[in-house]
Amino acid sequence: MFKSGIKLGTIFGIKIVIDYSWFIIFFLVTWVLSFGFFPVVYNLDLSTSIVLGFITSILFFVSALIHELSHSVVAKADGAQIKRITLFLFGGIAHLTEEPKTAGQEFKMAIAGPLSSLILAFIFFTLSFFATFSKVTFGAVPVLETLAFLNFVLAIFNLLPGFPLDGGRVARAMIWAATHSFRKATFYASLSGRFIASLLIILGILEVALTGSFGGVWLVLVGLFLYKAAEASYKQIIFKDLLSDVEVKDLMVHESNSISSDFNLIDLPNRFLSYKRRSFFVTENDVIVGVVGVNQLKVLDEDQLLKLRVKDIMIKLDPESSSVNPHDSILRAFEIMNENRIQKLPVLKEKRFLGIISMNDIEQYLKIKSDLATEGR
């Protein structure tokens, strides 16, 4: 179980995760197919439409997973590391540990997704063609034709030349090859992404105003998501440039932020107040074993506070995945905090607690460095 999703399993060494928001789009697609599309287009009764709608939704999201896997397989073949694939409200995303190293690598990885969707569309169309002229299970033709159409739309939409869509990544690869500047290529691909996102938002608003269709609301939501993602992509490049040579030891705070696992809970509220902190890392023999926070005390009564110790209520931590080394890059610390949705990390050396690095430390450093860069112009 992930903080924001459910792990389905592992394929080709890549973790497959369904974000909780995915269930929203799965419900919406199933609803539209069951109560709008199949009854109207194929004149099917309601019970049959619901069954076919559910089956089609499942197979379509399997198709979306294949789309993302194709990106990942090509990336891994070029030596890139893929942490996981997440299916969420607006589709899917393959999480790379780093940006592509060459324009050619970017192009191959980006184009693999739309190509896989086009291949799937062709396969489903061919199957539907043969199913039409053969005795197959009732309902196969509507499902196959719909899957062919949905995969074709998925491919075409992703080929739009705006970042972070696959077409935007293809465009970035081409600009990168021409200018030899990854930063410049990202800027123009991001600019194109924001333009396309703005068009989607305008089209969505017009559709709602003229027809009252729910599809217009969906276009607005997709447009807003793409706009923010395109904007964030360029900021991320700037962010990485500013932090590329900074190590954890340069920003870590050496003051104690830990507490013994044998510390009495009855004294913990005063400890929070004295240090003006909402949480402490928990140590045993200077080794981080967990974290304890104010929220964990709220559910305890006075008798429990008198009897229990910190180790009885702490949240256990795995030092391997929830800590950094003093010589790790600040980017690594940021990625761990961002991925796990936490605000600070313990800094360990040979499992011994040295201090902390927090998201606030990183943000303050970035603000000061940006201000200094502006003054120096």
N, C-alpha and C positions, 0 to 999 in steps of 0.2 A: 504493500500500500504506500503510495506517494502522498505528499502533503496536499496535492491538488488533483489526484487521480487514482486510478486503479491499474495495477500492472496486470496485463493479460498474459504475458509470457515473453519468450525470447526467440527471435528469428535471425539466423545468420550472426548470432552473437550480439544482436541489437535488442534492447528492451523495448517492448511495445506497451505504451501507457494510454489509457483513455481518461482524458480530463473530464471532470464532472459536468462541465458545460456541454460536452458532446451529447449527453442525453437529451438536452433541449433540442438540438438540431435533428437528432434521430426521431424524436417525437413529432416535430414539425413536418419532416419529410414523409414520415409514415402517415400522418394525418392528411396531408395534401394528396398523396397518392390514393389513399383509401376512400376519402370522402369527396374528392374533387376530380382527380385525373382518371382513374380507372372506371368509375361509374359513367362519366361523361364521354370519354374517348372510346371506350370499349363496350359501353352499355352493359356493364356487369352489375349483378345484384350486390347489396351492401356487404353481406357476410364474405362473399368471394373476394370483393375488393379489399376488405380489411386483411384477409390472409395474404393476398398477393402484395398488398402494400407493405406489410411487415417483411415478407421474403425479399422484395425488391430493395427495401432500405438496408437490410443486412448485407445483401450482395453488393450494393453500391458502396457501402463503407468498407467492405473488403477490397473493392476496386480502389478506393481512396488510399487504403493501406498499401496496396501494391504500387500505386503511384509514388508514395513516399519511400517505400522500400527500394524502388528503382534508383532514386536519388542516392540512397545510402549505399547500395551495392556498388554503384559506379564510384562514389567517393572513397569507399574502402579499397576498391581496386587500385585507386591512385595513391593509397597510403594514408588517407585521412581517417580520423577516428570519429565514430558516431556514438554518442552517449546513449541516445534513445530516440524513439519516434513517439510523438504525442498527437493523438486525434482529439480535436477540440471543436468548439462552436463554429469556427469559420473554416474548418478543414483539417489539415494536418501539417506537422512540421518535423523535420529531421534535425536533431540538435547536434551540430558539429562542435568539436572541441576547439577548432580554430578556423579562420577564414581560408578559402582556397589559396594555394601558393602561386598558381599561374592562371592566366586568362584561359588557357586550354582546359585546365582542370575545372574551372568554373563553368565553362561552356558545356562540357560533357555531362557534368553533374546536373546542371539546370535543365538541359534539353531531354534528359532521360525520363523525367516525370511526364511531360506532355506526350512524348512518344509512346510510353507505356499505356497511357489512357486512350490514345488513338488506336493502338493495337487491340486493346480490350474492346473498344467500340466496334472495330471491324469483326472481331471474334463473335461478339454478341449479335451483331447484325447478320452475320453468316449463319449462325445457329438459328436465328429467328426465321431466316429465309427458308432453310430446310425444314424447320418445324412447321411452317405454314403448309407445306405440301406432304407432310407425313403424319401418321397417327401418333401423336405424343400426348402427354398428360395435359388436360385442359388447364389453361392459364399460362402455359409455358411461353406462348407467343407474346402476350402482353408484357410479361416480365422481361423477356429477352430484348424486345424492341425498346422498352423503356430504359434498360441498362445500356443499350447501345447509344441511345440519345443522351443520357446523363453523362456517360464517359466522354462522348464527343464534346458536349458543352464544357465539361471539366477541363479538357485539353485546350479548347479554344480560349476559355477564360484565362487559364494560366499562361497562355502565350501572349497576353497583352503586355506590351513593353514597359511595364512599370514595376519598380522594386516595391515590395519583396516577392512579387509573383515570379514564376519561372521565366516568363518572357522578359521581365526586368533584369533578372540575373543573366540571361543570354545577352541582353543589351549591354549590361555592365561588362561582360566578358569581351564583347566586341570593342567597346570604348577603351577598355583597359589595354587590349592588344594594340590599338591605334595610338594611344597617348602614353603608354607605359607608366600610367599613374593609377594605382588602385583607388586612391583617395578621390581623384577627379572623376573617375568612372563611377564611383559610388554616389558622388554628388549629382551627376546628371541622371543616373538611374533613379535616384531618390526623387529628383525633381519631376521626372516623368511619372513616377508612381503617385506623387501628390496630385498631378494634373489629372490622371486617370481616375483617382479616387474622388476628386472634386466633381468630375463628370458623372460618376455613379451616384453621388449624393444629389446632384441637380436632377438627374433622370428619375431618381427615386421620389424626390419631392413632387416633381411634375406628375408622376404616375399616381401618387396618392391624391393630389389635388384634382386630377382629371377623372380618375376611375375609382378612387377609394380602395384600390387593391392593396392587399397585405404585402404583395411582392415589392411594392414601392418602399415600404418600411424596411424590408430586408435589404434592398439595394442601398438605402441610406446607412444602415448598420454596417454592411460590408465596406461601403465607401469610407466611413469613419475609421473603421479598423485598419484599412489599407493606408489611409492618410497618416495615421499615427505611427504605423509600422515603417512607412517610407521615411517619415521625418526622423524617427528614432535610429534608423540604419546609418544615416550620415553622422548623427551625433555620437553614435557608438564608435565610429572610426576616429573622430576627434578625441573621444574619451580614451581610446587605446593608445593614440599617439602621445597624449599627455602623461599616461601612466606606464608607458612601455619600459622605461628604465628604472622604475621605482620598486623597491623590495619591501616586504612586510616590515622588516626591522626599521625602515625609515619612518614609518608612521605608527608603529605599535606603541601602546601605552604600557609602561613597565610597572605601574602601581598595582597593588594586589586587588584582584577582583574575584578571589576564590574563597571558599569556605570549606572547612573540614566536613566530611561525611558524618562525623560523630557529633556535630554541633547540635545543641538542644533547640528544638523548634520554639520553645517558649521565649527564647532570647532572640529569635530571628527577626521579628518585627522591628525591634530597636536597632538591629544591625542594618536593615534596609534604610531606616530613617537616618542613622548616623552617617552612612556612606552615600545617602541620597541615590540609591540604586533600587531598581525593581527586580533585579535578578543577580545571582552569583553562580559562577562555575563551582562545581563540587569536586574536591580533590581527596585522594587517599595516597599518602606518601608522595606528595607533589605530582601525582598522576591524575589527569582529568578523568573523572568517571561519570559526570552528569552535570545537570543544571537545575537550579531551584529558583522559583519566582514568586512574586507576591500573589499571583492568581491561584497558586496551589495552596496557599494558606487560607484563602477565603472559604473553602469548603470544609474546613476543620473546626471542631468545637474545642472548648477549653481543655477538656480531659485529654483529647488527642494531642494538643499542643504540649501538655505536660509529660506525656508518656513517650511520644515519638521523637525521632531524630531526623536530621536532614536526609540521610540515606534511605529512610522509609518512604519519603514522598518525592524524591528527586526524579527527574527524567533522565534516564541513562543515555549517554552519548558514546558513539563509536569514534575514538580519536583519529582513526584512519581517514574517515570521510567528513568529519566535522571539525577539523582543525587545520592550521597552516604552520609551516616552518618559517623561521625568521628570514631565510633567504628565498622563500617563494615570492613570485611576482604578486604585486598588489592586484593584478587582473585576476589571478587565481583565487585570491581571497574574495574579491567582488563576486566572481561567478558562483562560488560556493554559497555565499550569503544570499545571492539573488535566487539561486536554484532552490535553496531550502527555506526561503522567505524568513530569514533571521537577520538581526541587526548587528550582531557581533560574533567574533570567533576567538577561541583561545589560540594563543601562539605557543607551540610546543617545540622543544628540542630534546630528542631521545625520550619522548613521552613526559618530559618534565615541563611544568607550567612556567612560562616566562612573562606572560602579559596578555593583552587583548588587542585586537584590531576591530574597529567598528565601521559601519557604513557611514556614520557621521564624520569619522576621521577622514575617510576618503573624500566625502563631499566637500569638507572644509578645505582640504588640500587642493582639490580641483578648482574651487572658487578663488582661492588665493592665487593659484598659478594662472588662471584665466585673467584675473584682474591685473596681475603683473605684466602679462603679455599685452594686454590692452594699453597699459600706461607706457609700455616700451615702444609703441608704434610711432 
